[in-house]
Amino acid sequence: MAAENEHGKPPGGAGGPRKLDRREVLAGLSTVPALGLFGYAWQKQRHYQRARADAAVTPAATGDVQEINVALLGAGAQGQVLVDAMLRIPGLRFRAVCDVWAEYNLRRVVNSLTRFGHEPNGYEDYREMLDKESELDAVVIATPDFWHAQHTVDCLKAGKHVYCEKEMSNTLEGARRMVLAARETGKLLQIGHQRRSNPRYLHCYDKLLGEAKLLGRIVTVNGQWNRAVAPDLGAPSRYAIPEARLRHYGFKDMAQFRNWRWYRGLGGGPIVDLGSHQIDIYTWFLGANPSGVMASGGLLYHDPATHEWYDTVMAVYDYDTPAGPVKAYYQTQTTNGSQGYFENFMGDQGTLLISESEVNYAGQLYRDPNAPAWDRWIQEGYITAPRIQEARALEDGAVADVRESVSPDQHTVPVVLRDPYHQPHLQNFFDAVRGTGTLNCPPEVGYESAVSVLKVNDAIEAKSRLAFTADDFHV
Amino acid sequence: MDPQRPVDQVRRFSHEAMATIFEVHAWHPDARYAAQAAQAAFDLVDRLEHDLSRFRANSDITRVNHLAAGERTRVAPSTLECLVIARHLFHLTGGAFDVSLGTGLLSLACEVEDMTVGMTRTGVRVDLGGIGKGYAVDLMSGVLEEWGLTHVLVHGGFSSVLALSAPPGLDGWPLTFSHPGAPPRVLARLSVKQLALGASGLRKGDHIVDPRTGEPVRGRLAAWAAVPRPASADEGPRAGPRQRPTAITDALATACMLLSVDEIQGLCAQNPGLEAWIVANPDGGAIGNAQMLHFGR
C-alpha cells in the first residue's frame, strides 16, 4: 500500500489495466454511449424505428411496398385511434369507411382521411360496402363487441383479411365462429391485443423473462385498471341517429348505442373492455392458460338503469405454469383513477412492473437483494444500469464501505415505443398480409384470451370458483 | 337564490390534463347533457395531450424531438397545426415566442400536404407548453359548439381562456386580472364574450427565459393578451392561425413578458383587435409599486 502511494500508481502496475470494482463498473456503464451499453436494446429500438421511419412519408415515396386496400368498419373512438396509427404505416390505401352513425363518426373519419390524401367511400351498411368495394384486401373492425363475430365472419368469407379489436366477441360461440371462419377461408385474422406487438412487452417476454429469467420463479401477479368516474357518453343532439336505424342495428336508443359497453348482450363491462388486455399479458408471460378463477364484483356505484355490467371487479386466477403454480390478481374499478393501469409480475428473484402507459410506469425492475447479480444483463443492454448502486466494499478484505444509506437497485426496461400504441400490432398484421411476417395474435390466441376473461363475469354470477379444462381453450 | 335566474344555470366541469386543470363553464338547461358535452371536450384534450406532450415517449412531439437532420415523421393534423401557428407567432414576435427555446425552430419543416414534420438539423427540441393549452381550448370550443353549447367559457389552467356567448341576462363573462404580488389584489375587471385571453406571469416563483438571449426575464411581473374570436371557425392546418385565437393569446401573453413596451405597442398597432396588458417593474423596485399598462384598442 505504502509503495503504491509513494509512486502514485494505481494497483495493477504502471500503465497496466486497473481492476474496477462492481460499483465503478456499473457507474461507468451508465455513461457509456448507447451502442456500447444498450447494444441489444438500442439496436432493437433502432431497427424498429428505422423500419418505421419510412412510415413518415407518403405512400408514393415507398414505391416498392405492395399497396394494401383497407376499409375501416366501425369509426367510433377506437376506430379513430386505429386510423391515427394506420396513417403512420406506409403502403395503405383507405378505400372505405363504414359506420352506422353516418351523421357523425362516419363523416369525421372520412374527412380526416381525406386530409391525408385518401378518398374513401362512406357506408352505413357493411354488406353494401363488401358488395361494392371488390378491391379491398383487408378490413379493420372496431365495432361494438356483439357485432365482431358477424362482421368478421362476413368479411373473411368475402375474401378479406381482418384485424378485429378485442374483445374478440362477447360470446364464446361468436369467438369460435371467428376462429373457424379464418381456418375455412385461409384468410388472416388478427385480434387487437396490441401489447403483443409492443416492443417493450416483446423485450420483457423474449429477453427478461425468457432468456435472462430475471424474476426467478414467478409466484404471484397483480394488475389493475383504475378509472375515474365519468359521465355516460352522450351525443350532440343534432346528430342523433333515427330510432329505426338504431333498432335495425341492435340498439334500443341513442344512450345505449353510445354506452353499449355497459350492457349485457352488447359488451362485457370494464373487466372485458380493460381487463382483457392485461389478463392476456398474464397468460402470455406465464406461458399457460389459467386453470381456475374466482371473482367478486358488482354494480356498486353507477346507475343500474343505464349500467348492466359490474363497475367493480376483483378476480384471482390460478395458473399451473411449467415452473409451478401461480396466483394472479386483477382488479378494475371505475370510481377512482388513481395509479391507473399496470401489470406487476413477482418472482423469488425480482419484480417487473410494466404498463402500456410508459409515462406512468416505465417498466421498473427490482432485484431481490439475495438474487444473483444482474450485471451481465446490464452489460448486454437488457436492462438499464441501476440508478443507485449498492455500497459494496471498495477494498479486498473489507466487509462494507460505510456511507449514507442506499436504496435497493432499481432498473428499467430500456426499450421505448415512439409510435402510437396500436401501430406495431397493425404493422404486424399488414406485414402478415404482405407475407413478410406472422401474426402475433391469431384467432386461436384471441380465443384463449376470451375464454379466460369472459369467465370472470360467470364466476361473479356463480359466487364460486370456476375451473377451466384444457379443452375449454381449444377450437 | 332565485332558481329562475339564467346565471344560476351556469355549470362548471373540471378535468385534469396537461399538468393543470381545464374547466368548462356552460349555461345549459340540461345538466346531464352539458356534462356529457364537457366530457367530450375533455376527451379531446386528453387525446391532444397524448400527441403534444414532450413527456410522453410516443407522442408526436417526442418523435419530432428525436428526429435527426434529414428525417421526418408523420403527425396528427392537430400537432401540425399547432406547430404551424407556433412558427407564425415566432415570426410575429421576432423570436420572443419560440417553442424551441432557441434550439432552432426554423429547422422544422411542416409539410401540410402529407402531414409530416421534417428536420433539417439535429438537436432541435420543441416544447408546446406555451401554446398547447390555448390550442386545446380552441378545439374544445369547437366540440362544445357542435353539441349546441354556445353560452360557454372554457379555460386551461386559468391562463388560456376563451369566452363564447355570455350567459343569458349577462353582458359578458365576468373576469378579473390581479396583481401577482402577495396578497393579490384586483387590477382590472372585465366582462367578455367572443374573446380569447392569455395570461403569463411569475406568480409561481418560476422564471421565463428569453429565447433570444437565454437570460431570465426581468422587470415584468405579468402579462395578458386578448383577441376577438373570429365569426366562423374553419377546420384544419390550412385554416390559419386566426381561427385559433386562444393559441395566439396564449403565446402572445408569454411574448409580452419579454417584448419591450415599444414592441408591444407596435405589435398591437399592426394587428387590429389585439390588446395587451403588462405589469411592469422596470427597475426591479418594490413589486407593489409596479404599474399596469394597457395596449391596443
Interface residues (C-beta under 8 A of the other chain):
Chain A: A53 A55 A56 V57 T58 A77 D84 L87 R88 N111 S112 R115 F116 G117 A230 P231 D232 L233 G234 A235 P236 S237 R238 E358 V359 V416 L417 R418 D419 P420 Y421
Chain B: R32 Y33 A35 Q36 A37 A38 Q39 A40 D43 S53 F55 R56 A57 N58 T62 R63 H66 E71 R72 T73 R74 A76 P77 E113 D114 M115 T116 E146 W147 G148 E235 G236
